[in-house]
Amino acid sequence: MERNFERDLQILRERLLVMGGVAETMMHKAIQALVDRDEALAQAVLAHEEEMDLLCIEIDDRCLTLLALRQPMASDLRFIAAGIKINSDLERIGDQAVSIALRARDLIAQPQVKPLIDIPRMARLAQEMVRKSLDAFVRRDPDLARSVIEGDDQVDSLRDQVFRELLTYMMGDPGTIPRALELILVSRHLERIADHATNIAEDVIYIVRGEDVRERGDKELRKGLRLPGPKTA
């Protein structure tokens, strides 16, 4: 019985890595579609969407079955619980890649606002964060996971830089506004991918050490993405 349980945990680990590989492929193709103005690459990202959805359903089912039938304890319970969250984060990374691909497809037929410099840099950093978070998961390496968390601020800084530069273009030429807004949204999608990679890294630390290192409070408020609402009595 114990041997079967270990095998089931290993299969779950492997399926999460397969899903992570698909998410990384989608990210890479989406950004290349934007940079190279390649509609075929954008379509290739969309073609992966169903694969991601099916993997997400399969992994959720595996996790719930293990919880229901095996009643795991301690580190095994933490691993399965974190597996459910990692599964969700990977699925959302795929969703963000699809959104980037759709915006790339819209922008291909229009003149470029400006050469793309900071958005590809953001993409490289976000992809590296996803890759490192998955490596940390495989190696059960909390120090590598912490390096992912520390990289999140760099992505946020580039997002702010993209916004400031595109705002200058929009103010100088109102005709660029629709295209510039699309690029601002691309930077937001990349920022969200980095957030999901951070979530995975936090889950790795939880799996290995049982330590909850999530930052308290509303992340969007903390990052200045949303203003606080009115205080209630």
C-alpha positions in Angstrom: 0.0 0.0 0.0 2.8 2.4 0.9 4.6 1.7 -2.3 1.5 2.4 -4.3 1.1 5.7 -2.5 4.6 6.7 -3.3 4.1 5.8 -6.9 0.9 7.9 -7.0 2.8 10.9 -5.6 5.5 10.5 -8.2 3.0 10.4 -11.0 1.4 13.6 -9.6 4.8 15.3 -9.5 5.5 14.2 -13.1 2.2 15.5 -14.4 2.7 18.9 -12.7 6.1 19.1 -14.5 4.4 18.2 -17.8 1.9 21.0 -17.2 4.8 23.4 -16.3 6.5 22.5 -19.6 3.4 23.3 -21.6 3.0 26.6 -19.7 6.7 27.5 -20.5 6.2 26.7 -24.2 3.0 28.8 -24.4 4.8 31.8 -22.8 7.8 31.5 -25.2 5.6 31.2 -28.3 3.4 34.1 -27.2 6.2 36.5 -26.7 8.0 35.4 -29.9 4.7 36.0 -31.8 4.6 39.5 -30.5 8.3 40.3 -31.1 8.5 38.6 -34.5 5.0 39.6 -35.6 4.2 36.0 -36.4 0.5 35.1 -36.5 1.3 31.3 -36.8 3.1 31.4 -33.5 0.1 33.2 -31.9 -2.2 30.5 -33.2 0.1 27.8 -31.9 -0.3 29.3 -28.4 -4.1 29.1 -28.7 -3.8 25.5 -29.8 -2.2 24.5 -26.5 -5.2 25.9 -24.5 -7.3 22.7 -24.5 -4.2 20.7 -23.5 -3.7 22.9 -20.5 -7.3 22.7 -19.5 -7.3 18.9 -19.7 -4.1 18.6 -17.6 -5.6 20.9 -15.0 -8.7 18.7 -14.6 -6.6 15.6 -14.5 -4.2 16.9 -11.8 -7.1 18.2 -9.7 -8.7 14.8 -9.9 -5.5 13.1 -8.9 -5.0 15.4 -5.9 -8.6 14.9 -4.7 -8.4 11.2 -5.1 -5.2 11.0 -3.1 -6.7 13.1 -0.3 -9.9 11.1 -0.2 -8.5 7.6 -0.4 -5.0 7.9 1.2 -5.7 10.4 4.0 -2.1 11.6 3.9 -0.3 13.2 6.9 2.4 15.8 7.4 4.7 16.4 4.4 2.6 14.3 2.0 -0.5 16.3 2.9 1.4 19.5 2.4 2.6 18.3 -1.0 -0.8 17.4 -2.3 -2.4 20.6 -1.0 0.3 22.6 -2.6 0.0 20.5 -5.8 -3.6 21.8 -6.1 -2.4 25.4 -5.8 0.5 24.9 -8.2 -1.8 23.3 -10.7 -4.1 26.4 -10.6 -1.1 28.7 -10.9 0.2 26.9 -14.0 -3.2 26.9 -15.6 -3.4 30.7 -15.1 0.1 31.1 -16.5 -1.3 29.4 -19.6 -4.2 31.8 -19.6 -1.9 34.8 -19.5 0.1 33.4 -22.4 -3.1 33.1 -24.4 -4.0 36.7 -23.6 -0.6 37.8 -24.8 -1.0 35.8 -28.0 -4.4 37.4 -28.7 -2.9 40.8 -28.3 0.0 39.9 -30.5 -2.4 38.8 -33.2 -4.2 42.1 -33.0 -1.0 44.1 -33.1 0.6 42.3 -36.1 -1.6 44.0 -38.6 -0.8 47.5 -37.3 2.4 49.7 -37.3 4.6 49.3 -34.3 4.4 52.0 -31.7 8.1 51.6 -30.9 10.8 48.9 -30.9 10.1 46.3 -28.2 12.9 46.4 -25.6 11.5 46.2 -22.0 8.7 43.9 -22.8 11.0 41.1 -24.0 13.2 41.8 -21.0 10.2 41.3 -18.7 9.3 38.1 -20.6 12.8 36.7 -20.1 12.6 37.5 -16.3 9.1 36.0 -16.0 10.1 32.9 -17.9 13.2 32.5 -15.7 11.0 32.8 -12.6 8.7 30.1 -13.8 11.6 27.8 -14.7 13.3 28.4 -11.4 10.1 27.8 -9.4 9.6 24.5 -11.2 13.3 23.5 -10.6 12.9 24.4 -7.0 9.8 22.2 -6.9 11.7 19.2 -8.4 14.7 19.7 -6.3 12.8 20.6 -3.1 15.1 23.6 -2.9 13.7 26.4 -0.6 16.7 28.6 -1.3 16.1 28.6 -5.1 12.4 29.2 -4.3 13.4 32.3 -2.3 15.4 33.6 -5.2 12.2 33.5 -7.3 10.3 35.5 -4.8 13.1 38.1 -4.7 12.9 38.5 -8.5 9.3 39.6 -8.4 10.2 43.3 -7.7 12.4 43.5 -10.8 9.5 42.5 -13.0 7.3 45.0 -11.3 9.9 47.7 -11.9 10.0 46.9 -15.6 6.2 47.0 -15.8 6.3 50.5 -14.4 8.9 51.5 -16.9 6.9 50.2 -19.8 3.9 52.1 -18.6 5.8 55.4 -18.3 7.4 55.1 -21.7 4.2 54.2 -23.5 2.4 57.0 -21.7 4.8 59.4 -23.3 4.0 58.0 -26.7 0.3 58.3 -26.1 0.6 61.9 -24.9 2.7 62.8 -27.9 0.5 61.1 -30.5 -3.1 60.2 -29.6 -3.2 57.9 -32.6 -0.9 55.5 -30.8 -3.3 55.1 -27.8 -5.0 51.8 -28.8 -1.8 50.1 -29.7 0.1 51.4 -26.7 -2.7 50.2 -24.4 -2.4 46.7 -25.9 1.3 46.7 -25.0 0.6 48.0 -21.5 -1.8 45.1 -21.0 0.9 42.7 -22.3 3.2 44.0 -19.6 0.4 43.4 -17.1 0.0 39.8 -18.3 3.8 39.2 -17.8 3.6 40.8 -14.3 0.8 38.3 -13.5 2.9 35.4 -14.8 5.7 36.5 -12.4 3.2 36.6 -9.6 2.1 33.0 -10.3 5.7 31.9 -10.4 6.1 33.6 -7.0 3.1 31.7 -5.7 4.7 28.4 -6.8 7.9 29.3 -5.1 6.0 30.1 -1.9 4.3 26.7 -2.2 7.7 24.9 -2.5 8.9 26.5 0.7 5.6 25.3 2.4 6.1 21.8 1.0 9.7 21.5 2.2 9.6 23.4 5.5 5.9 23.7 6.4 6.5 27.4 6.5 3.9 29.9 5.1 5.9 32.8 3.6 3.0 34.4 1.7 3.0 38.2 2.1 0.0 39.3 4.1 -2.5 41.7 2.7 -3.9 42.5 -0.7 -1.2 42.0 -3.3 -2.7 44.4 -5.8 -3.0 47.2 -3.2 0.6 46.5 -2.1 1.9 46.7 -5.6 -0.1 49.9 -6.4 -2.2 48.2 -9.0 -5.4 49.2 -7.3 -6.4 52.1 -5.0 -7.9 51.3 -1.6 -11.7 51.7 -1.5 -13.5 53.9 1.0 -13.3 52.9 4.6 -16.4 51.4 6.2 -17.6 52.2 9.6 
